[in-house]
Amino acid sequence: MGYYRRVAIETYWNYGEPSSKRIRAQPLPGQGFPTDMHVACSARMREEYPVGTVFVVQAQVKQKEGGTPFLYSSWQWRYDVVEEHVACQRIASGTL
């Protein structure tokens, strides 16, 4: 579905979504992805930091047959924790 690129994502509490994951992640706005798009990434990363933490990960769009597109980042890959305003500045300037 495409190539891997750096994406800023933010964790949130999963209330009422059909998933067993209590903490999910979604992309920040301005990156060309719907902000409600799910991100498959490290559960440990999501759970070791407070909900609302912003991470920069390597990700690509994937889609299982008949499913909804999502962003995929391997649980084994490095990630960076950044302040939301820093991520937004980098997104706006194209330096993410």
C-alpha positions in Angstrom: 0.0 0.0 0.0 2.9 2.3 0.1 6.2 3.2 1.7 7.2 3.8 5.2 7.3 7.4 6.4 7.6 9.3 9.7 4.2 10.0 11.3 3.3 11.8 14.5 0.7 9.8 16.5 -1.0 10.4 19.8 -2.5 7.9 22.2 -6.1 8.0 23.5 -8.4 5.9 25.7 -10.5 3.4 23.7 -14.0 4.0 24.9 -16.7 2.1 23.0 -14.6 1.0 20.0 -14.8 -2.7 19.0 -11.2 -3.5 20.1 -9.6 -5.2 23.1 -6.9 -2.5 23.2 -7.7 -0.1 26.1 -5.2 2.5 24.7 -5.1 3.2 21.0 -3.2 5.6 18.8 -4.2 7.9 15.9 -2.3 10.3 13.7 -2.1 14.0 14.4 -3.8 16.3 11.8 -2.0 17.8 8.8 -0.2 14.6 7.7 -2.6 13.4 5.0 -4.3 10.7 7.1 -7.7 10.8 8.7 -7.3 11.7 12.4 -9.5 8.8 13.4 -7.4 6.3 11.5 -6.1 3.5 13.8 -2.4 2.9 14.2 -1.1 -0.6 14.9 2.0 -0.1 17.0 3.8 -1.2 20.1 1.4 -2.0 23.0 4.3 -1.5 25.4 4.9 2.0 24.0 1.3 3.0 24.3 1.0 1.7 27.9 4.4 2.9 29.3 3.6 6.6 28.7 0.6 8.7 29.8 -2.4 8.7 27.5 -2.1 11.8 25.2 1.6 11.2 24.6 2.8 12.1 21.1 5.2 9.8 19.3 7.0 9.9 16.0 7.1 6.5 14.3 7.9 5.0 11.0 4.6 3.8 9.5 2.9 2.8 6.3 -0.8 2.4 5.3 -1.9 -1.2 5.3 -5.3 -2.9 4.7 -6.4 -6.4 5.5 -8.6 -7.9 2.8 -12.0 -6.3 3.1 -10.9 -4.2 6.0 -10.4 -0.6 6.8 -7.0 1.0 6.1 -4.8 1.6 9.1 -1.2 2.8 9.8 1.3 0.0 10.7 4.5 0.5 12.7 6.3 -2.5 14.0 6.4 -3.0 17.7 10.2 -3.6 17.4 11.0 -0.3 15.8 12.4 2.8 17.4 10.1 5.7 18.2 10.6 9.3 19.5 8.5 10.9 22.2 7.9 14.6 21.4 5.8 17.5 22.7 2.6 18.0 20.7 3.6 21.6 19.7 6.9 20.4 18.4 5.3 17.7 16.3 2.8 20.2 14.9 5.6 22.6 14.0 7.5 19.8 12.3 4.3 18.8 10.4 3.7 22.3 9.3 7.2 22.9 8.2 7.5 19.5 6.5 10.5 18.5 8.6 8.9 15.6 10.4 
